[in-house]
Amino acid sequence: MLTDHQRIMTLAKTGTAQLTSEEWKEMNSLREAINLNPSQVHPSKMEKFTELFVRSLEGKSDSVPVLKLSTEQSNALVDAL
């Protein structure tokens, strides 16, 4: 039986954090082929597109500002709830 840790699926890093210009071109070509006729694109090419797409998003998430409260402020907030 698999443990919870073994069930977690992660994307292997196969390149740098940012895509090279060649990788951007490849991703765009794959995107166009998938949009045109997905049934004609080999699954390995779809996986490659997914890998490149995910890597292109790295570091582009909406960050949430961290609210730093003193102990007194934190206690007052908890009491107010």
WOTAGI-V416820 format. One line per field, one symbol per residue. burial: # if it has 16 or more other C-alpha atoms within 10 Angstrom, else .. Layout:
burial->???
//
This chain:
burial->..................#...#...#..##.##...........#..#####.##.........................
//
